């Protein structure tokens, strides 16, 4: 287990977002990334998640692939990252940074309408250092 203050955790999130390939970052519109302490008990219940399982992140919104021509004038989609579960699962700060990156990439994949299998394939390539367009 690792504990960091909120400012440090949010910096790790910002660093992870900066490492997402530019073409994906540029394609993201009207989406916010929010750090919360813990997933709400009612959210876990809605998703049928029971201890010891938990939730590291969640995409809330309408994936790009499901939007119609009339989609617009809406509140931003949200990618939630839960600090507590990340900290409890991490062995050290390096492990925490990796987990934040994996969760962020996973939830951004849902924003783009990707399946779990597609997201897993992208995560594997990402962590092997493949398919990078230079970041920044």
LINCORWO-V690708 format. One record per backbone hydrogen bond with DSSP energy under -1.0 kcal/mol. CO is the residue of the C=O (numbers start at 1). NH is the residue of the N-H. If there is no record, write none. Layout:
co:CO nh:NH
co:CO nh:NH
//
This chain:
co:5 nh:9
co:6 nh:10
co:7 nh:11
co:8 nh:12
co:9 nh:13
co:10 nh:14
co:11 nh:15
co:12 nh:16
co:13 nh:17
co:14 nh:18
co:15 nh:19
co:17 nh:20
co:21 nh:24
co:21 nh:25
co:22 nh:26
co:25 nh:28
co:30 nh:77
co:32 nh:79
co:34 nh:81
co:36 nh:83
co:37 nh:84
co:40 nh:44
co:41 nh:45
co:42 nh:46
co:43 nh:47
co:44 nh:49
co:45 nh:48
co:50 nh:53
co:56 nh:82
co:58 nh:80
co:60 nh:78
co:63 nh:66
co:64 nh:67
co:68 nh:71
co:77 nh:32
co:78 nh:60
co:79 nh:34
co:80 nh:58
co:81 nh:36
co:82 nh:86
co:83 nh:87
co:84 nh:88
co:85 nh:89
co:86 nh:90
co:87 nh:2
co:92 nh:96
co:93 nh:97
co:94 nh:98
co:95 nh:99
co:96 nh:100
co:97 nh:101
co:98 nh:102
co:99 nh:103
co:100 nh:104
co:101 nh:105
co:102 nh:106
co:103 nh:107
co:104 nh:108
co:105 nh:109
co:106 nh:110
co:107 nh:111
co:108 nh:112
co:109 nh:114
co:110 nh:113
co:111 nh:64
co:115 nh:119
co:116 nh:120
co:117 nh:121
co:118 nh:122
co:119 nh:123
co:120 nh:124
co:121 nh:125
co:122 nh:126
co:123 nh:127
co:124 nh:128
co:125 nh:130
co:126 nh:129
//
